[in-house]
């Protein structure tokens, strides 16, 4: 993301019958990326069943 490359990820929550695909490209400064990275880390933790 910091290099403005196209990104794509897929999520599927427990008991969800379909994948959610998110695809985007963006140019973020390091300051702008910090909250996004914190959010994504929280999502990954919840998907893995880990406590935040």
Secondary structure as UniProt FT lines:
FT   TURN            2..3
FT   STRAND          7..11
FT   TURN            14..15
FT   STRAND          20..24
FT   HELIX           30..47
FT   TURN            48..49
//
